[in-house]
Amino acid sequence: MEKKQELIHQMNKYVSNLHVFKTIVHNYHWNLVGEHFFVIHPMLDGIMSEIDASIDTVAERVLMIGGRPFGSLKVYLEHSMLQEIDSKPYHGIYVVKELLENFKLLLSELNVVLHMAESLDDQETISLITDIGSAYQKHIWMFSAWLVK
Ligand SMILES: [Fe+2]
């Protein structure tokens, strides 16, 4: 596959990851229970807004570099490395631990996109991917700090 097509495919896989991740976060937002409810429930609203913004940013960048973004839930599920979760009660500490792992996974997937964009010297894609990645690093730091006993 041509390098640019590989980048487009990897970005589409990323859009797929983000759609599944948003569903996971919504599930946690709704099914949260326990003493941390009033801290974590609204915090998850912020994460979902951020995911929505990055879905749009990455999908529109796919168009700008000559590709076509995936636009189907079936296709997202086929291309996401994240698994959907059951709808059942979840405690806050568990949710933060799971989100921390999800952000680490997403960051490593994002770095694959970044390296492909670097090999094509696609500075604009590099810039927007780096912005998303630095926001994840902030979440990883904050979630890790919150989990310290
Ligand atoms: Fe809500």
Backbone and ligand atoms as CSV (ligand in chain L), in Angstrom:
chain,resi,resn,atom,element,x,y,z
A,1,MET,N,N,0.848,-1.199,0.000
A,1,MET,CA,C,0.000,0.000,0.000
A,1,MET,C,C,0.889,1.257,0.000
A,2,GLU,N,N,0.469,2.226,-0.762
A,2,GLU,CA,C,1.200,3.494,-0.785
A,2,GLU,C,C,1.219,4.100,0.623
A,3,LYS,N,N,2.335,4.772,0.937
A,3,LYS,CA,C,2.514,5.339,2.289
A,3,LYS,C,C,1.350,6.234,2.734
A,4,LYS,N,N,0.896,7.060,1.812
A,4,LYS,CA,C,-0.192,7.976,2.170
A,4,LYS,C,C,-1.486,7.199,2.457
A,5,GLN,N,N,-1.717,6.143,1.680
A,5,GLN,CA,C,-2.912,5.318,1.915
A,5,GLN,C,C,-2.821,4.618,3.265
A,6,GLU,N,N,-1.602,4.231,3.635
A,6,GLU,CA,C,-1.401,3.607,4.956
A,6,GLU,C,C,-1.716,4.595,6.063
A,7,LEU,N,N,-1.280,5.828,5.878
A,7,LEU,CA,C,-1.566,6.875,6.879
A,7,LEU,C,C,-3.077,7.090,6.988
A,8,ILE,N,N,-3.735,7.189,5.834
A,8,ILE,CA,C,-5.190,7.393,5.827
A,8,ILE,C,C,-5.883,6.222,6.537
A,9,HIS,N,N,-5.423,5.003,6.265
A,9,HIS,CA,C,-6.034,3.823,6.894
A,9,HIS,C,C,-5.821,3.852,8.411
A,10,GLN,N,N,-4.615,4.214,8.818
A,10,GLN,CA,C,-4.314,4.265,10.254
A,10,GLN,C,C,-5.155,5.360,10.939
A,11,MET,N,N,-5.354,6.465,10.247
A,11,MET,CA,C,-6.184,7.542,10.813
A,11,MET,C,C,-7.640,7.090,10.910
A,12,ASN,N,N,-8.092,6.326,9.931
A,12,ASN,CA,C,-9.455,5.793,9.987
A,12,ASN,C,C,-9.612,4.770,11.113
A,13,LYS,N,N,-8.566,3.977,11.352
A,13,LYS,CA,C,-8.601,3.063,12.496
A,13,LYS,C,C,-8.694,3.872,13.782
A,14,TYR,N,N,-8.015,5.010,13.779
A,14,TYR,CA,C,-8.049,5.864,14.962
A,14,TYR,C,C,-9.439,6.455,15.195
A,15,VAL,N,N,-10.084,6.877,14.107
A,15,VAL,CA,C,-11.468,7.382,14.205
A,15,VAL,C,C,-12.374,6.265,14.762
A,16,SER,N,N,-12.117,5.041,14.346
A,16,SER,CA,C,-12.883,3.887,14.853
A,16,SER,C,C,-12.656,3.704,16.352
A,17,ASN,N,N,-11.395,3.760,16.778
A,17,ASN,CA,C,-11.086,3.652,18.210
A,17,ASN,C,C,-11.838,4.717,19.007
A,18,LEU,N,N,-11.852,5.920,18.480
A,18,LEU,CA,C,-12.478,7.032,19.208
A,18,LEU,C,C,-13.991,6.849,19.343
A,19,HIS,N,N,-14.628,6.317,18.298
A,19,HIS,CA,C,-16.079,6.084,18.395
A,19,HIS,C,C,-16.388,5.035,19.471
A,20,VAL,N,N,-15.607,3.970,19.488
A,20,VAL,CA,C,-15.838,2.928,20.501
A,20,VAL,C,C,-15.505,3.485,21.887
A,21,PHE,N,N,-14.427,4.251,21.963
A,21,PHE,CA,C,-14.034,4.839,23.256
A,21,PHE,C,C,-15.143,5.753,23.787
A,22,LYS,N,N,-15.743,6.527,22.904
A,22,LYS,CA,C,-16.815,7.432,23.344
A,22,LYS,C,C,-18.000,6.633,23.917
A,23,THR,N,N,-18.317,5.518,23.285
A,23,THR,CA,C,-19.406,4.665,23.797
A,23,THR,C,C,-19.036,4.083,25.171
A,24,ILE,N,N,-17.786,3.695,25.326
A,24,ILE,CA,C,-17.309,3.173,26.620
A,24,ILE,C,C,-17.452,4.258,27.704
A,25,VAL,N,N,-17.008,5.469,27.374
A,25,VAL,CA,C,-17.046,6.557,28.365
A,25,VAL,C,C,-18.496,6.903,28.726
A,26,HIS,N,N,-19.374,6.901,27.723
A,26,HIS,CA,C,-20.793,7.166,27.990
A,26,HIS,C,C,-21.356,6.114,28.944
A,27,ASN,N,N,-21.000,4.870,28.685
A,27,ASN,CA,C,-21.445,3.754,29.531
A,27,ASN,C,C,-21.005,3.987,30.985
A,28,TYR,N,N,-19.731,4.341,31.180
A,28,TYR,CA,C,-19.233,4.630,32.540
A,28,TYR,C,C,-19.964,5.826,33.148
A,29,HIS,N,N,-20.194,6.846,32.342
A,29,HIS,CA,C,-20.880,8.064,32.796
A,29,HIS,C,C,-22.266,7.719,33.356
A,30,TRP,N,N,-22.981,6.855,32.654
A,30,TRP,CA,C,-24.343,6.494,33.078
A,30,TRP,C,C,-24.352,5.511,34.241
A,31,ASN,N,N,-23.461,4.549,34.188
A,31,ASN,CA,C,-23.536,3.427,35.139
A,31,ASN,C,C,-22.635,3.585,36.359
A,32,LEU,N,N,-22.084,4.770,36.502
A,32,LEU,CA,C,-21.204,5.031,37.640
A,32,LEU,C,C,-21.971,4.917,38.963
A,33,VAL,N,N,-21.334,4.304,39.946
A,33,VAL,CA,C,-21.919,4.225,41.299
A,33,VAL,C,C,-20.817,4.504,42.318
A,34,GLY,N,N,-21.243,4.815,43.536
A,34,GLY,CA,C,-20.286,4.920,44.636
A,34,GLY,C,C,-19.960,6.347,45.022
A,35,GLU,N,N,-19.057,6.437,45.985
A,35,GLU,CA,C,-18.785,7.726,46.638
A,35,GLU,C,C,-18.158,8.785,45.718
A,36,HIS,N,N,-17.546,8.352,44.609
A,36,HIS,CA,C,-16.890,9.336,43.735
A,36,HIS,C,C,-17.799,9.845,42.617
A,37,PHE,N,N,-19.079,9.473,42.704
A,37,PHE,CA,C,-20.015,9.802,41.614
A,37,PHE,C,C,-19.964,11.273,41.201
A,38,PHE,N,N,-20.057,12.174,42.190
A,38,PHE,CA,C,-20.199,13.598,41.853
A,38,PHE,C,C,-18.916,14.235,41.306
A,39,VAL,N,N,-17.789,13.526,41.427
A,39,VAL,CA,C,-16.540,14.009,40.832
A,39,VAL,C,C,-16.397,13.439,39.416
A,40,ILE,N,N,-16.621,12.134,39.301
A,40,ILE,CA,C,-16.296,11.452,38.044
A,40,ILE,C,C,-17.391,11.610,36.976
A,41,HIS,N,N,-18.648,11.611,37.392
A,41,HIS,CA,C,-19.742,11.751,36.414
A,41,HIS,C,C,-19.577,13.012,35.547
A,42,PRO,N,N,-19.409,14.199,36.131
A,42,PRO,CA,C,-19.206,15.381,35.270
A,42,PRO,C,C,-17.861,15.403,34.553
A,43,MET,N,N,-16.840,14.809,35.165
A,43,MET,CA,C,-15.524,14.773,34.512
A,43,MET,C,C,-15.626,14.013,33.181
A,44,LEU,N,N,-16.465,12.964,33.167
A,44,LEU,CA,C,-16.609,12.155,31.945
A,44,LEU,C,C,-17.291,12.944,30.819
A,45,ASP,N,N,-18.134,13.922,31.190
A,45,ASP,CA,C,-18.716,14.809,30.167
A,45,ASP,C,C,-17.611,15.532,29.396
A,46,GLY,N,N,-16.615,16.004,30.137
A,46,GLY,CA,C,-15.496,16.715,29.506
A,46,GLY,C,C,-14.709,15.805,28.578
A,47,ILE,N,N,-14.493,14.570,29.025
A,47,ILE,CA,C,-13.747,13.603,28.186
A,47,ILE,C,C,-14.523,13.335,26.892
A,48,MET,N,N,-15.852,13.193,27.005
A,48,MET,CA,C,-16.646,12.910,25.801
A,48,MET,C,C,-16.602,14.069,24.809
A,49,SER,N,N,-16.644,15.297,25.326
A,49,SER,CA,C,-16.557,16.458,24.414
A,49,SER,C,C,-15.224,16.462,23.688
A,50,GLU,N,N,-14.188,16.111,24.447
A,50,GLU,CA,C,-12.851,16.061,23.856
A,50,GLU,C,C,-12.771,14.978,22.763
A,51,ILE,N,N,-13.369,13.821,23.038
A,51,ILE,CA,C,-13.353,12.730,22.047
A,51,ILE,C,C,-14.100,13.174,20.784
A,52,ASP,N,N,-15.268,13.809,20.986
A,52,ASP,CA,C,-16.048,14.296,19.834
A,52,ASP,C,C,-15.228,15.241,18.972
A,53,ALA,N,N,-14.529,16.160,19.639
A,53,ALA,CA,C,-13.719,17.136,18.894
A,53,ALA,C,C,-12.614,16.412,18.130
A,54,SER,N,N,-11.970,15.408,18.761
A,54,SER,CA,C,-10.873,14.751,18.021
A,54,SER,C,C,-11.385,13.852,16.901
A,55,ILE,N,N,-12.578,13.265,17.070
A,55,ILE,CA,C,-13.154,12.485,15.955
A,55,ILE,C,C,-13.273,13.395,14.729
A,56,ASP,N,N,-13.833,14.578,14.950
A,56,ASP,CA,C,-14.055,15.503,13.842
A,56,ASP,C,C,-12.731,15.983,13.239
A,57,THR,N,N,-11.773,16.291,14.108
A,57,THR,CA,C,-10.471,16.779,13.639
A,57,THR,C,C,-9.769,15.730,12.773
A,58,VAL,N,N,-9.725,14.488,13.271
A,58,VAL,CA,C,-8.995,13.449,12.528
A,58,VAL,C,C,-9.737,13.101,11.230
A,59,ALA,N,N,-11.078,12.990,11.307
A,59,ALA,CA,C,-11.860,12.632,10.107
A,59,ALA,C,C,-11.729,13.718,9.030
A,60,GLU,N,N,-11.761,14.972,9.435
A,60,GLU,CA,C,-11.647,16.049,8.443
A,60,GLU,C,C,-10.235,16.134,7.856
A,61,ARG,N,N,-9.248,15.781,8.674
A,61,ARG,CA,C,-7.863,15.735,8.159
A,61,ARG,C,C,-7.724,14.623,7.118
A,62,VAL,N,N,-8.417,13.505,7.350
A,62,VAL,CA,C,-8.411,12.406,6.363
A,62,VAL,C,C,-8.879,12.947,5.007
A,63,LEU,N,N,-9.952,13.753,5.020
A,63,LEU,CA,C,-10.455,14.343,3.767
A,63,LEU,C,C,-9.433,15.290,3.149
A,64,MET,N,N,-8.787,16.095,3.995
A,64,MET,CA,C,-7.821,17.079,3.487
A,64,MET,C,C,-6.632,16.428,2.797
A,65,ILE,N,N,-6.265,15.205,3.235
A,65,ILE,CA,C,-5.110,14.555,2.603
A,65,ILE,C,C,-5.545,13.561,1.518
A,66,GLY,N,N,-6.808,13.672,1.115
A,66,GLY,CA,C,-7.260,12.916,-0.051
A,66,GLY,C,C,-7.931,11.593,0.253
A,67,GLY,N,N,-8.282,11.358,1.515
A,67,GLY,CA,C,-8.949,10.110,1.873
A,67,GLY,C,C,-10.427,10.316,2.129
A,68,ARG,N,N,-11.049,9.259,2.636
A,68,ARG,CA,C,-12.478,9.331,2.964
A,68,ARG,C,C,-12.640,8.716,4.347
A,69,PRO,N,N,-13.196,9.475,5.310
A,69,PRO,CA,C,-13.314,8.915,6.664
A,69,PRO,C,C,-14.373,7.814,6.751
A,70,PHE,N,N,-14.088,6.818,7.608
A,70,PHE,CA,C,-15.092,5.795,7.888
A,70,PHE,C,C,-16.302,6.491,8.499
A,71,GLY,N,N,-17.511,6.004,8.156
A,71,GLY,CA,C,-18.719,6.656,8.681
A,71,GLY,C,C,-19.804,5.665,9.044
A,72,SER,N,N,-19.397,4.512,9.571
A,72,SER,CA,C,-20.392,3.483,9.902
A,72,SER,C,C,-20.002,2.783,11.203
A,73,LEU,N,N,-20.984,2.577,12.063
A,73,LEU,CA,C,-20.718,1.915,13.357
A,73,LEU,C,C,-20.170,0.507,13.144
A,74,LYS,N,N,-20.702,-0.187,12.139
A,74,LYS,CA,C,-20.242,-1.549,11.837
A,74,LYS,C,C,-18.753,-1.536,11.487
A,75,VAL,N,N,-18.379,-0.575,10.657
A,75,VAL,CA,C,-16.974,-0.457,10.238
A,75,VAL,C,C,-16.085,-0.053,11.426
A,76,TYR,N,N,-16.608,0.834,12.279
A,76,TYR,CA,C,-15.826,1.237,13.463
A,76,TYR,C,C,-15.527,0.018,14.335
A,77,LEU,N,N,-16.551,-0.793,14.564
A,77,LEU,CA,C,-16.362,-1.979,15.426
A,77,LEU,C,C,-15.361,-2.957,14.805
A,78,GLU,N,N,-15.378,-3.039,13.487
A,78,GLU,CA,C,-14.438,-3.942,12.800
A,78,GLU,C,C,-12.994,-3.450,12.897
A,79,HIS,N,N,-12.812,-2.142,13.037
A,79,HIS,CA,C,-11.455,-1.582,12.989
A,79,HIS,C,C,-10.920,-1.075,14.321
A,80,SER,N,N,-11.741,-1.147,15.372
A,80,SER,CA,C,-11.278,-0.629,16.663
A,80,SER,C,C,-10.536,-1.706,17.438
A,81,MET,N,N,-9.487,-1.290,18.148
A,81,MET,CA,C,-8.796,-2.250,19.025
A,81,MET,C,C,-9.431,-2.238,20.417
A,82,LEU,N,N,-10.302,-1.270,20.689
A,82,LEU,CA,C,-10.997,-1.234,21.984
A,82,LEU,C,C,-12.258,-2.087,21.903
A,83,GLN,N,N,-12.560,-2.741,23.003
A,83,GLN,CA,C,-13.752,-3.584,23.069
A,83,GLN,C,C,-14.858,-2.833,23.814
A,84,GLU,N,N,-16.095,-2.996,23.358
A,84,GLU,CA,C,-17.215,-2.415,24.087
A,84,GLU,C,C,-17.348,-3.109,25.443
A,85,ILE,N,N,-17.996,-2.432,26.376
A,85,ILE,CA,C,-18.154,-3.008,27.722
A,85,ILE,C,C,-19.640,-3.204,28.034
A,86,ASP,N,N,-19.916,-4.072,29.005
A,86,ASP,CA,C,-21.302,-4.334,29.404
A,86,ASP,C,C,-21.910,-3.120,30.093
A,87,SER,N,N,-23.232,-3.016,30.015
A,87,SER,CA,C,-23.950,-1.979,30.760
A,87,SER,C,C,-24.313,-2.547,32.125
A,88,LYS,N,N,-23.554,-2.120,33.129
A,88,LYS,CA,C,-23.736,-2.605,34.507
A,88,LYS,C,C,-23.092,-1.587,35.438
A,89,PRO,N,N,-23.298,-1.679,36.747
A,89,PRO,CA,C,-22.708,-0.672,37.640
A,89,PRO,C,C,-21.173,-0.733,37.664
A,90,TYR,N,N,-20.550,0.456,37.685
A,90,TYR,CA,C,-19.083,0.553,37.761
A,90,TYR,C,C,-18.692,1.543,38.864
A,91,HIS,N,N,-17.738,1.151,39.682
A,91,HIS,CA,C,-17.227,2.047,40.729
A,91,HIS,C,C,-16.176,2.999,40.148
A,92,GLY,N,N,-16.097,4.196,40.761
A,92,GLY,CA,C,-15.237,5.264,40.263
A,92,GLY,C,C,-13.775,4.886,40.100
A,93,ILE,N,N,-13.207,4.214,41.091
A,93,ILE,CA,C,-11.776,3.885,41.012
A,93,ILE,C,C,-11.514,2.928,39.852
A,94,TYR,N,N,-12.415,1.973,39.669
A,94,TYR,CA,C,-12.293,1.041,38.546
A,94,TYR,C,C,-12.341,1.811,37.222
A,95,VAL,N,N,-13.285,2.746,37.133
A,95,VAL,CA,C,-13.449,3.535,35.901
A,95,VAL,C,C,-12.166,4.310,35.583
A,96,VAL,N,N,-11.601,4.958,36.591
A,96,VAL,CA,C,-10.389,5.757,36.352
A,96,VAL,C,C,-9.231,4.840,35.946
A,97,LYS,N,N,-9.119,3.679,36.592
A,97,LYS,CA,C,-8.054,2.729,36.203
A,97,LYS,C,C,-8.218,2.267,34.762
A,98,GLU,N,N,-9.450,1.957,34.362
A,98,GLU,CA,C,-9.704,1.499,32.994
A,98,GLU,C,C,-9.438,2.610,31.978
A,99,LEU,N,N,-9.887,3.826,32.314
A,99,LEU,CA,C,-9.664,4.950,31.390
A,99,LEU,C,C,-8.169,5.240,31.241
A,100,LEU,N,N,-7.446,5.098,32.337
A,100,LEU,CA,C,-5.993,5.291,32.285
A,100,LEU,C,C,-5.371,4.310,31.281
A,101,GLU,N,N,-5.775,3.040,31.364
A,101,GLU,CA,C,-5.250,2.037,30.423
A,101,GLU,C,C,-5.686,2.350,28.996
A,102,ASN,N,N,-6.943,2.790,28.835
A,102,ASN,CA,C,-7.424,3.146,27.493
A,102,ASN,C,C,-6.627,4.304,26.900
A,103,PHE,N,N,-6.347,5.310,27.730
A,103,PHE,CA,C,-5.570,6.455,27.228
A,103,PHE,C,C,-4.154,6.042,26.849
A,104,LYS,N,N,-3.569,5.113,27.600
A,104,LYS,CA,C,-2.220,4.627,27.244
A,104,LYS,C,C,-2.245,3.898,25.899
A,105,LEU,N,N,-3.278,3.067,25.709
A,105,LEU,CA,C,-3.416,2.352,24.438
A,105,LEU,C,C,-3.641,3.321,23.282
A,106,LEU,N,N,-4.536,4.286,23.510
A,106,LEU,CA,C,-4.828,5.272,22.466
A,106,LEU,C,C,-3.583,6.075,22.109
A,107,LEU,N,N,-2.792,6.406,23.127
A,107,LEU,CA,C,-1.567,7.166,22.882
A,107,LEU,C,C,-0.594,6.357,22.024
A,108,SER,N,N,-0.502,5.053,22.276
A,108,SER,CA,C,0.430,4.255,21.460
A,108,SER,C,C,-0.090,4.129,20.018
A,109,GLU,N,N,-1.408,4.040,19.846
A,109,GLU,CA,C,-1.983,4.017,18.488
A,109,GLU,C,C,-1.761,5.357,17.778
A,110,LEU,N,N,-1.887,6.417,18.553
A,110,LEU,CA,C,-1.681,7.763,18.018
A,110,LEU,C,C,-0.226,7.929,17.556
A,111,ASN,N,N,0.695,7.314,18.291
A,111,ASN,CA,C,2.100,7.411,17.921
A,111,ASN,C,C,2.399,6.689,16.609
A,112,VAL,N,N,1.608,5.658,16.295
A,112,VAL,CA,C,1.762,4.986,14.999
A,112,VAL,C,C,1.392,5.976,13.885
A,113,VAL,N,N,0.272,6.685,14.088
A,113,VAL,CA,C,-0.155,7.704,13.110
A,113,VAL,C,C,0.936,8.776,12.974
A,114,LEU,N,N,1.443,9.197,14.133
A,114,LEU,CA,C,2.453,10.257,14.155
A,114,LEU,C,C,3.692,9.865,13.340
A,115,HIS,N,N,4.180,8.645,13.548
A,115,HIS,CA,C,5.378,8.216,12.818
A,115,HIS,C,C,5.126,8.121,11.316
A,116,MET,N,N,3.918,7.704,10.943
A,116,MET,CA,C,3.593,7.646,9.507
A,116,MET,C,C,3.555,9.050,8.913
A,117,ALA,N,N,2.950,9.993,9.670
A,117,ALA,CA,C,2.877,11.382,9.190
A,117,ALA,C,C,4.276,11.978,9.097
A,118,GLU,N,N,5.149,11.608,10.050
A,118,GLU,CA,C,6.534,12.109,10.028
A,118,GLU,C,C,7.273,11.590,8.799
A,119,SER,N,N,7.041,10.324,8.462
A,119,SER,CA,C,7.761,9.761,7.307
A,119,SER,C,C,7.294,10.407,6.006
A,120,LEU,N,N,6.102,11.008,6.024
A,120,LEU,CA,C,5.602,11.721,4.841
A,120,LEU,C,C,5.865,13.235,4.936
A,121,ASP,N,N,6.501,13.640,6.032
A,121,ASP,CA,C,6.756,15.054,6.303
A,121,ASP,C,C,5.460,15.878,6.233
A,122,ASP,N,N,4.377,15.289,6.754
A,122,ASP,CA,C,3.063,15.941,6.760
A,122,ASP,C,C,2.923,16.714,8.074
A,123,GLN,N,N,3.452,17.936,8.061
A,123,GLN,CA,C,3.558,18.744,9.289
A,123,GLN,C,C,2.205,19.057,9.933
A,124,GLU,N,N,1.183,19.268,9.099
A,124,GLU,CA,C,-0.125,19.650,9.652
A,124,GLU,C,C,-0.771,18.474,10.391
A,125,THR,N,N,-0.630,17.267,9.808
A,125,THR,CA,C,-1.146,16.080,10.511
A,125,THR,C,C,-0.340,15.860,11.789
A,126,ILE,N,N,0.969,16.016,11.694
A,126,ILE,CA,C,1.837,15.864,12.874
A,126,ILE,C,C,1.361,16.803,13.984
A,127,SER,N,N,1.083,18.046,13.602
A,127,SER,CA,C,0.690,19.049,14.590
A,127,SER,C,C,-0.624,18.680,15.289
A,128,LEU,N,N,-1.620,18.269,14.522
A,128,LEU,CA,C,-2.903,17.970,15.185
A,128,LEU,C,C,-2.839,16.674,15.995
A,129,ILE,N,N,-2.055,15.714,15.532
A,129,ILE,CA,C,-1.909,14.455,16.285
A,129,ILE,C,C,-1.137,14.713,17.586
A,130,THR,N,N,-0.134,15.569,17.507
A,130,THR,CA,C,0.655,15.910,18.700
A,130,THR,C,C,-0.219,16.600,19.747
A,131,ASP,N,N,-1.122,17.477,19.294
A,131,ASP,CA,C,-2.035,18.158,20.236
A,131,ASP,C,C,-2.922,17.150,20.963
A,132,ILE,N,N,-3.461,16.193,20.213
A,132,ILE,CA,C,-4.333,15.175,20.834
A,132,ILE,C,C,-3.513,14.351,21.829
A,133,GLY,N,N,-2.313,13.963,21.415
A,133,GLY,CA,C,-1.450,13.148,22.284
A,133,GLY,C,C,-1.056,13.866,23.566
A,134,SER,N,N,-0.810,15.172,23.473
A,134,SER,CA,C,-0.400,15.877,24.700
A,134,SER,C,C,-1.575,15.988,25.669
A,135,ALA,N,N,-2.794,16.085,25.158
A,135,ALA,CA,C,-3.981,16.079,26.042
A,135,ALA,C,C,-4.097,14.712,26.743
A,136,TYR,N,N,-3.777,13.632,26.026
A,136,TYR,CA,C,-3.825,12.283,26.647
A,136,TYR,C,C,-2.772,12.162,27.740
A,137,GLN,N,N,-1.589,12.731,27.465
A,137,GLN,CA,C,-0.529,12.670,28.483
A,137,GLN,C,C,-0.980,13.386,29.751
A,138,LYS,N,N,-1.738,14.454,29.586
A,138,LYS,CA,C,-2.256,15.178,30.752
A,138,LYS,C,C,-3.256,14.303,31.525
A,139,HIS,N,N,-4.155,13.626,30.790
A,139,HIS,CA,C,-5.103,12.721,31.463
A,139,HIS,C,C,-4.358,11.595,32.182
A,140,ILE,N,N,-3.343,11.046,31.512
A,140,ILE,CA,C,-2.577,9.936,32.098
A,140,ILE,C,C,-1.919,10.392,33.405
A,141,TRP,N,N,-1.343,11.582,33.376
A,141,TRP,CA,C,-0.729,12.145,34.590
A,141,TRP,C,C,-1.791,12.336,35.684
A,142,MET,N,N,-2.906,12.975,35.347
A,142,MET,CA,C,-3.934,13.296,36.358
A,142,MET,C,C,-4.582,12.036,36.926
A,143,PHE,N,N,-4.932,11.082,36.053
A,143,PHE,CA,C,-5.546,9.839,36.532
A,143,PHE,C,C,-4.570,9.068,37.426
A,144,SER,N,N,-3.298,9.041,37.028
A,144,SER,CA,C,-2.285,8.340,37.834
A,144,SER,C,C,-2.165,9.018,39.196
A,145,ALA,N,N,-2.172,10.355,39.204
A,145,ALA,CA,C,-2.043,11.099,40.475
A,145,ALA,C,C,-3.256,10.825,41.364
A,146,TRP,N,N,-4.435,10.804,40.770
A,146,TRP,CA,C,-5.677,10.600,41.540
A,146,TRP,C,C,-5.700,9.200,42.170
A,147,LEU,N,N,-5.074,8.234,41.478
A,147,LEU,CA,C,-5.102,6.832,41.955
A,147,LEU,C,C,-4.088,6.541,43.059
A,148,VAL,N,N,-3.181,7.495,43.332
A,148,VAL,CA,C,-2.177,7.262,44.388
A,148,VAL,C,C,-2.877,7.147,45.734
A,149,LYS,N,N,-2.516,6.110,46.489
A,149,LYS,CA,C,-3.155,5.900,47.811
A,149,LYS,C,C,-2.308,6.495,48.912
L,1,LIG,FE,FE,-24.904,13.110,31.196
